[in-house]
Amino acid sequence: MSSDVREDRVELEYTPSADFQAGDGPRDVGLCFIGDGFISGYGDPKALGWVSRVVGRSDVAAAGADLTAYNLGVRGASSADVMTRWRTECPARWEGRSERRLVVGVGGEDVAQGITTARSRLNLANVLDEASSTGISTFVVGPTPTLDSEVNEQLRVLAAAQADVCARRDVPFVDCFAPLLSHDQWQSDLAAGDTVHPGQAGYGLIAWLVLNGGWAPWLRL
């Protein structure tokens, strides 16, 4: 039996031990986005990506909240990188905030780097479980399709695995793979770039999926 299969089995047996915690008084939300080049918005000539578009459409003032968002996306980051980075990069951004929230976006680099699906899902599960155990609310945005059919088959499996990890933990998950796989505008955007990362239009599509994928309820807007 491979080590990845054994690790995956352990992950399926794990149950988070705590719930999201919000402090008393005015809502002061620290919102960290962590992941790969899709989080950082690589390829968008407007330098907005989907993260800035989503934050810009989040009407926190109407909900009586103060929101500070931090984009911690790094081009080329895998789920293993994110599992390590969030522990060191997020706490300073959350210091003094009454609500700590974490958005995770990984996957494409795992496939590119040859990380197995079992290992990838375990890395994501570790992030979600550790966050839950320390009272941090999480939200996951899945990988997007490329123009390479073979890569897409791997991404399809990975997206399903991520959805399962999130469902087991009652964590919101936005599937970007299935809606964008045959989307003409998405494919045109990829063809005009590096065939993996979108441009302005493609990031707008991801932002739409996130905003309509449980974003407002998760942020309590």
Secondary structure by P-SEA (a helix, b strand, c coil): ccaaaaaaaaaaaccccccccccccccccbbbbbbccccccccccccccaaaaaaaacccccccbbbbbbbbccccccaaaaaaaaacccccccccccbbbbbbbbcaaaaaacccaaaaaaaaaaaaaaaaaabbbbbbbbbbbcccaaaaaaaaaaaaaaaaaaaaaccccccccccccccaaaaaaaaacccccccaaaaaaaaaaaaaccccccccc
